[in-house]
Every structure is written in C-alpha cells, then in structure tokens.
Amino acid sequence: MKLGGIDEAGRGPVIGPLVIAAVVVDEKNLSKLEALGVRDSKKLTPKRREKLFNEIIALLDDYVIIELSPEQIDGREGTMNEFEVENFIKALNSLKVKPDVIYIDAADVKEERFGEIIGKRLNFSPKIIAEHKADAKYLPVSAASILAKVMRDRAIEKLKEQYGEIGSGYPSDPRTRKFLEEYYKEHGKFPPIVRKSWKTLRKIEEKLKAQTQKKKGQLNLLDFLK
C-alpha cells in the first residue's frame, strides 16, 4: 500500500516563502524511515534535517515540493487556510504516484472538514486522515515536514547572503524585527522579501512614524526656545 503525507513550513513568518511538501512512501519502507530517525521536523536540528533530506528522498516513491513567494501569499484571494488548502490540493494532484491513504496535517480547527475539502478536489480517491499535529503522529507527514522545513531553511539562508542577518523570519524573533526596522529607516519601505499583508509590518511602520513625529516635535520645541 502507498501512503501519502503532506505538510508545510513557514506559514507564520513575515519573511520568505511558504513551502509545501507532499510525499508518497510504500508501507514497507516505513520502518526504514523510522530507523533513519524521521520525526516531526520541529524536534530536529537544522543540521540533522539537512542530513535526512536526501536519505528520505531515496526511500520515497514520489514527492512534490511547492515554494510560494511573499508576492503569491499577499496576492491570495481568501484566508491563509484557504490558500493552504488550494496549494495542498495542487501538490497532491501533481503526484505521479497516487497514494492509497493520505495523512494531512490539518490547518483548520475542524480536522475532518479540512480533509473533506481537500478530498473532494483531488484527481484520485484516497482514504484521507486529517489531524492536528499529524507531523508528530504519522511518518509520511514527518517526512514531508522535514522536506518542507529544509527547503524553507535553504531559502532563508539565501536571503541572509543577500540581506545579512534577518533572523528566522518570524515576527516574534527580535533579530527579524531589528532587521525590518533598520531596513525601513534606511529605505523608507520594506524589502521585497516580506509579506506585505502581515500586521507586523503595519505595527513597525506605525512605531517608526510615531518616533519620527516625536523627534520633529522636540525639534520644533527647541526652535521655539532659541
């Protein structure tokens, strides 16, 4: 039996792409994936994930990786969930080897609904198991999560070569916020590698504008006191 798994990396960051990976593995190779130490990508170091990347691919019957740029994310028509569903469907329909069962890491509060929406639009009819934290429960999803995470990490490394220290790209990362603030101060806009629809950017913009207004106010007061 052929088993499929699908997951994404980089849904939340303000910088860089969202990467989706779909994999197909023969049931008999699950023990080999396990022996490699394949598990949820978040529990592995970047170095370990990178090492596993080619070892995983060698055991797969098929795989598809989709990289979605900040422009594509900003240009989406619906919510982030709908955008993810669209691209999960696109990735699964692009597989040449069709799995009998697909394990999906559900991005919707209602796991079943997430699976049903995807199932209706596939060009084949597998059994679908959509669950939260599927990347920690099912090896095909763990494998997909590692492939997606490695591709996202590589993309971020390339951006660092171009822009210097940008951090992880997550809004909660102080290095990322520092980079965005300094870039904005210098250029008066954000770099093309950001997701312009993210609230983080509006907050940074407002903060910096308020600081500029405050400085202007202080200067005016000093002029007045001359």
N, C-alpha and C positions, 0 to 999 in steps of 0.2 A: 504493500500500500504506500502511496505517495502522500507525504504530509507537507502542508504549506504553513508558512509563518510570515507575518508582516508586522513591521513596527516603524517608528520614526525617531529621528533625533533632531533637536533644535526647533521645537515648536515654540518655546517661550523666549528665546533670545531676541535682542533688539538688533544684533549684528549678525550678518552671514545667512547662509541658506538653511532651509528645512530639508532634511534628507529622509527619503522613504526607501526601505529595502524590503523586498519580498523574496522568500526563498522556497525551494522545493527540495525535500530530502526523502530518500527511501527509508521506510520504517527500520530496515535492518542496519542503517547507519547511525541510528540514534545513540546506540551505546558508544560508537566511536566519537560522536560529538561530546558525549558525557566524559569520555576518557580524556579528551583534549582540555577539559575544564571549562566548557562553554556554559555560561550562565548570564544572568542579567548584566548587560554592559556597564551599568552604573556601579556594579560591585567589582569591576576590574580596573586596573590602572591603564592609562593610555598606552603604555609600552606593551602590556600584556594583550590588550585588544589588537594592537597593530600586528603583533606576532601571530595571533589567532586568525587574522583576516584571510590569508592565503590558505591556511590549513582548513578552515571552514569551507571555503570555496571548492577545495579539492574533493570534499565529501558531498557536495550538492549536486542534484540532477539539473537544477536550473536556478537562476536568480535574476532579479531586475533591481536596479538602483535608480531612483529619480531624485535629482537635485533641483530644488525650487528656490529661485533667487529672491532677494528682498523685493524687487520690482513685481515679480509674479505674486508674491504674498500681499503686497499693497494693492495690487490690481484685482484681487479676488472680488467676486460679487457678493458672496454670502459671509457667514461667520467662519471662524477658523475651523470649527468642527466640520462644516460643510465642505470647506476647501480640502481638508484632510481626507474626507470620505471620497471626494472626486478623484484624488490622486492615489488613494489606496486602490480604488476600482481600476484606474488606469494601469497601475503597476501589476495588479493581479491578472488583468486581461492581456497584458504583454507577455506573460509567461508562456514559453513554448511547451513546457511540460506542465500539464494541468494536474494539480493535486486533488486527491480524493477527499481530504479533510483540510480545512484551513483554520489555523489558530490566529486570532486577531487580538491585538492589544487595544481594547475599546477606549475611545476618547469621549464617549457620551456617558452621562450619568446612568442612563438605561443601557446596559450592556447588550441585551438581546436586540433592542431597536437598532443599535449601531450595526450589529451583524446582519440583521434583516435587510436594512437599506443597501448594504454592500451586496449581499446575496442576490437581490432582485436584478442587479445591473451587471452581473458577471456573464461572460460568454460561455460559461460552463456551469455545471451544477454540483458543487462540492457540499459536504456537510460543513457547517460553519460553527465554530466555537469562539464567541467573542466575550472576553472577560477583562476586568481591570487587573492590572499587574500580571498580564499573561507572559510578559518577558521574564518574570521570576518563576513562572509555573511550567511553561512548555518550552522544550529545547528548540523547536523550529523558530519560535518567536525570539528566544535568547540569541540564536544565531543571526536572525535578521537585525536585532537591536545592535549587535556588535558591528555588523557591516555598515549600518546607517551611522553609528557613532564614529567609526573610523573615518568614513568619508567626510563627515562634518568636521572632525578634528583636523583632517588634512586641509580642508577649505579654510579653516581659521588660521592654520599655520601659514598658508599662502598669503592671507590678508596681513598677518603680522610682518611678513617680509616686506610688504609694501607700505604699511602704515605704522610699524613699530608696535609697542605694547598696547594691545587693545583688550587684554583680559580674556575672559571666556566668552564674552558677547552677551552674557545675561545681565538684565537690568540691576540685579542685586549685587553684582560684582563691582566693588569700589574702583578697580582698575579700568573697567569698561566705562563707568560714569566719568572718571577723570579724563579718559581719552576723549569722550564725546564733548565734555565741557571745554577742554582745551582746543579741540578742533573747531568748535563753534565760535569760540572767542577769536581765533585766528582767521577763520574764513567767512564768518557771518552766516554759515549754513552747516548742515551735517554732511558727512561723506556719503557717497553713493552706495556704500555697503550696508547702510542701515534700513530698517523697516520703518518708513516714514509714518505709517499708521499707528505705531506704538505710542501709548500715552507718555511713556518715559521721556520721549523727546520733547513733548509739549511742556512737561514739568521742568526739564533742564532749560528750555528756551525762556520760560516764564521767570525762572530763578535768575538767569543771567541778565534778562532785561530789567528785572527789579533792582539788581545790583548796580546796573548802569544808571538807572534813574536816580538811585540813592546818591551815587557819586556826583551826578550832574547837579543834584540838589545841594550837595555840600559845596560844590564849586561856586554855585550861584550865591550861596550864603557868604562865602569868602570874598567874592567880588563886592558884595554889599557892604562888608565890613572894612573894605580897603579905605 
